C-alpha cells in the first residue's frame, strides 16, 4: 500500500475580488449592495481575504508537514458584524431586523418552491439557512505557528469585493 504525500488546507469563507460567479460569501456582498437583504439571522462566519487564502495555500506547499491539515481563516465575525462593515463601506443601511431561524427556514422552503416554478435563483436558499443555524468560527493558529500564515484586515477584503462587483456591474455604484 502506497501513501501519497499530501497536505490538506481548509479555507474558511474567502472574500475579495475576482469572482466570476459569486460564491456564497460573494453573494452576501452582492445581495447586500443590491438591497436584497432586509433581515439577517444570528450566525457567524470566519472571513478571510481570498489573497491571504491563496498565500496560505502556497505556504502549505512550501512549509507544511506531510499528512497534516491546516485551516486558512481570517476573522470570526457575527453575520450582523459583516453587514455593519458592508454598511460602513457602501453607505447602505445595515438591516436591523433579526429573523428567527424558524422563520428563515420557512422562508427558504417557500422561496425554494417559487424559485423552482419561476426558474430564478432563490433569494433565501434553504441550504444557506440550514448552514446558518451554526456559527462557523474557526482558528488558523496551527497554520500560523511556524508556517508564516498571516492575514490582513477583513474590511480590506470586503472593500475590494464591493469595488470588484460594482466594476463587473453585478451591483450598482450607488444606491438609488
C-alpha positions as CSV (number, residue, x, y, z in Angstrom):
1,X,0.0,0.0,0.0
2,X,1.4,3.4,-1.1
3,X,0.6,6.7,0.5
4,X,0.5,9.9,-1.4
5,X,2.4,12.7,0.5
6,X,-0.4,15.2,0.9
7,X,-1.3,18.3,3.0
8,X,-4.9,19.4,3.4
9,X,-5.8,23.1,3.6
10,X,-9.3,24.1,4.6
11,X,-10.2,27.7,3.7
12,X,-12.8,29.4,5.8
13,X,-15.0,31.8,3.9
14,X,-12.9,33.6,1.2
15,X,-13.9,37.1,0.2
16,X,-12.4,39.6,-2.2
17,X,-12.3,40.4,-5.9
18,X,-12.4,38.3,-9.0
19,X,-15.5,36.1,-8.5
20,X,-16.8,35.1,-11.9
21,X,-19.9,33.6,-10.4
22,X,-20.1,34.7,-6.8
23,X,-19.5,32.1,-4.1
24,X,-22.0,32.1,-1.2
25,X,-19.7,34.6,0.6
26,X,-19.6,36.8,-2.5
27,X,-23.4,36.5,-2.9
28,X,-23.7,38.1,0.6
29,X,-21.9,41.2,-0.7
30,X,-23.9,41.3,-4.0
31,X,-27.2,40.8,-2.3
32,X,-26.4,43.5,0.4
33,X,-25.4,46.1,-2.2
34,X,-28.5,45.3,-4.3
35,X,-30.8,45.8,-1.4
36,X,-31.9,42.1,-1.2
37,X,-31.1,41.7,2.5
38,X,-34.0,43.1,4.5
39,X,-33.2,40.9,7.6
40,X,-30.4,38.7,9.0
41,X,-30.1,35.6,11.0
42,X,-28.0,35.2,14.1
43,X,-25.0,33.3,12.8
44,X,-21.3,33.8,12.2
45,X,-18.6,33.2,9.7
46,X,-14.8,33.3,9.5
47,X,-14.0,35.6,6.7
48,X,-10.6,35.5,5.0
49,X,-9.2,37.7,2.2
50,X,-9.0,35.5,-0.9
51,X,-5.4,36.7,-1.5
52,X,-4.4,35.7,2.1
53,X,-6.0,32.3,1.5
54,X,-4.0,31.9,-1.8
55,X,-0.8,32.7,0.1
56,X,-1.8,30.2,2.7
57,X,-2.0,27.5,0.0
58,X,1.5,28.4,-1.2
59,X,2.9,28.4,2.4
60,X,1.3,24.9,2.9
61,X,3.0,23.7,-0.2
62,X,6.4,25.1,0.9
63,X,6.3,24.6,4.7
64,X,3.6,22.3,5.9
65,X,4.1,18.9,7.4
66,X,3.0,16.0,5.2
67,X,-0.2,14.4,6.5
68,X,-1.3,17.5,8.3
69,X,-4.4,19.6,7.9
70,X,-4.5,23.4,8.3
71,X,-7.4,25.9,8.5
72,X,-6.9,29.1,6.5
73,X,-9.1,31.6,8.2
74,X,-9.1,35.3,8.9
75,X,-11.5,36.7,11.4
76,X,-14.5,35.2,13.2
77,X,-17.5,37.6,12.7
78,X,-21.1,37.6,13.6
79,X,-23.2,38.0,10.4
80,X,-24.5,41.3,11.7
81,X,-20.9,42.5,12.1
82,X,-20.3,41.6,8.4
83,X,-23.4,43.5,7.4
84,X,-22.4,46.5,9.5
85,X,-19.0,46.5,7.9
86,X,-20.6,46.5,4.5
87,X,-22.8,49.3,5.6
88,X,-19.7,51.4,6.5
89,X,-18.1,50.6,3.2
90,X,-21.1,51.3,1.0
91,X,-23.2,53.8,2.9
92,X,-26.2,51.4,2.6
93,X,-28.0,50.9,5.9
94,X,-27.5,47.5,7.5
95,X,-30.7,45.5,8.2
96,X,-32.0,45.9,11.7
97,X,-34.4,43.0,11.7
98,X,-33.1,39.8,13.1
99,X,-35.0,36.9,11.7
100,X,-35.5,33.8,13.9
101,X,-34.2,30.6,12.5
102,X,-37.7,29.0,12.2
103,X,-38.9,32.0,10.1
104,X,-35.8,31.9,7.9
105,X,-36.3,28.2,7.4
106,X,-40.0,28.6,6.3
107,X,-38.9,31.5,4.0
108,X,-36.3,29.2,2.5
109,X,-38.8,26.4,1.8
110,X,-41.4,28.8,0.3
111,X,-38.7,30.7,-1.7
112,X,-37.3,27.5,-3.0
113,X,-40.7,26.4,-4.3
114,X,-41.2,29.8,-6.0
115,X,-37.7,29.6,-7.5
116,X,-38.4,26.1,-9.0
117,X,-41.6,27.5,-10.6
118,X,-40.0,30.7,-11.9
119,X,-36.6,29.3,-12.7
120,X,-34.9,32.1,-10.8
121,X,-32.2,31.8,-8.1
122,X,-33.8,31.7,-4.7
123,X,-33.3,34.8,-2.6
124,X,-33.3,32.7,0.6
125,X,-31.6,29.4,-0.3
126,X,-32.7,26.7,2.1
127,X,-29.2,25.2,2.2
128,X,-27.8,28.6,3.3
129,X,-30.5,28.8,6.0
130,X,-29.5,25.3,7.2
131,X,-25.9,26.2,7.4
132,X,-26.7,29.5,9.2
133,X,-28.0,27.5,12.1
134,X,-24.4,27.1,13.3
135,X,-21.8,29.7,13.8
136,X,-18.7,28.7,11.8
137,X,-16.0,30.1,14.0
138,X,-12.6,28.6,13.3
139,X,-8.9,29.1,14.3
140,X,-5.9,29.3,12.0
141,X,-3.5,29.1,14.9
142,X,-1.9,25.8,13.6
143,X,-1.2,27.4,10.1
144,X,0.2,30.5,11.9
145,X,2.6,28.6,14.2
146,X,5.8,28.1,12.3
147,X,4.2,28.2,8.9
148,X,4.2,32.0,8.4
149,X,0.5,32.3,7.7
150,X,-0.8,35.8,8.4
151,X,-3.9,37.7,7.3
152,X,-4.8,41.3,6.8
153,X,-7.9,43.2,7.8
154,X,-11.2,41.6,6.6
155,X,-12.5,45.1,5.9
156,X,-9.9,45.4,3.1
157,X,-11.3,42.2,1.5
158,X,-14.8,43.4,1.8
159,X,-13.9,46.8,0.3
160,X,-12.2,45.1,-2.7
161,X,-15.1,42.7,-3.1
162,X,-17.6,45.7,-3.2
163,X,-15.4,47.5,-5.7
164,X,-15.0,44.5,-8.0
165,X,-18.7,43.5,-8.0
166,X,-19.5,47.1,-8.9
167,X,-16.9,47.2,-11.7
168,X,-18.5,44.0,-13.0
169,X,-21.9,45.6,-12.9
170,X,-23.2,42.9,-10.5
171,X,-24.0,45.7,-8.1
172,X,-24.8,49.4,-8.6
173,X,-22.2,52.0,-7.9
174,X,-24.6,53.8,-5.6
175,X,-28.0,53.0,-4.2
176,X,-30.9,54.7,-6.0
